[in-house]
Amino acid sequence: MAEKKKSTAAPGAKDAPKAVAKKGKKILIVEDEHPLAHALAGDGEAGLKLANAETFHMVLLDLIMPKVDGFGFLEGLKKKTPVIVLSNLG
């Protein structure tokens, strides 16, 4: 007769749902409006440095920003990354 293996899992663990490790998507938001900018790349120059230094799945980009505008950002972007352009221009 085969021996039953003792479980080393915590009691009730077999009934608990298993955590599935998923890699999230990384999105860079480049925006100069102060209510948003504190949590994001606050100008085009900082955003461009981040975009070229790290890997992002997408960039949300404002067109009108200080230092480097959205057009300059697009020209300086060295990686093939999808970009969605946002603008508050009428």
C-alpha positions in Angstrom: 0.0 0.0 0.0 1.4 3.5 -1.0 2.1 6.0 1.8 0.0 9.2 1.8 2.2 12.3 1.8 1.6 14.8 4.5 0.7 18.2 3.3 3.0 21.1 4.5 0.5 23.7 3.4 -1.4 25.8 6.0 -4.8 24.4 7.0 -7.4 25.4 4.5 -4.8 26.4 1.9 -6.0 23.8 -0.6 -9.4 25.5 -0.7 -7.9 29.0 -1.1 -7.6 30.4 -4.6 -4.1 30.4 -5.9 -2.5 33.7 -6.6 -1.5 34.1 -10.2 1.5 36.4 -10.8 0.8 38.6 -13.7 3.0 41.3 -15.1 1.2 44.6 -15.3 1.5 47.0 -18.1 3.7 50.0 -17.6 2.4 53.3 -18.9 4.2 56.6 -18.9 2.1 59.7 -18.7 3.8 63.0 -19.7 1.7 65.9 -18.5 2.5 69.4 -17.2 -0.8 70.3 -15.5 -0.1 70.6 -11.8 -3.0 68.5 -10.4 -1.6 65.6 -12.4 2.1 66.4 -12.8 3.0 65.6 -9.2 2.5 61.9 -9.9 3.8 61.9 -13.4 6.7 63.1 -15.6 6.0 66.8 -15.2 7.5 68.1 -18.4 8.6 66.9 -21.8 12.2 66.8 -21.0 11.8 64.6 -17.9 9.3 62.4 -19.8 11.6 61.9 -22.7 14.5 60.8 -20.4 12.2 58.3 -18.7 10.8 57.0 -22.0 14.3 56.4 -23.4 15.7 54.9 -20.2 12.9 52.5 -19.3 10.5 50.2 -21.1 6.9 51.3 -21.3 4.0 49.6 -23.0 2.4 52.9 -23.9 2.9 56.6 -23.5 0.1 59.1 -22.9 1.5 62.4 -24.1 0.4 66.0 -23.8 1.4 68.3 -26.7 1.8 71.6 -25.0 4.5 71.3 -22.3 7.5 73.3 -21.0 11.1 72.4 -22.0 10.3 69.8 -24.7 6.8 69.9 -26.2 5.0 66.8 -27.4 6.4 67.1 -31.0 9.9 67.3 -29.7 9.2 64.3 -27.4 8.1 62.3 -30.4 11.2 63.3 -32.4 13.4 62.3 -29.5 11.7 59.0 -28.7 14.2 56.3 -29.5 12.1 53.3 -28.8 9.1 51.9 -30.7 6.4 52.6 -28.1 2.7 53.2 -28.8 1.9 56.9 -28.1 -1.5 58.4 -27.5 -1.5 62.2 -27.8 -3.6 64.2 -25.5 -4.4 67.9 -26.1 -6.6 70.5 -24.7 -6.4 72.6 -27.8 -9.9 73.6 -28.9 
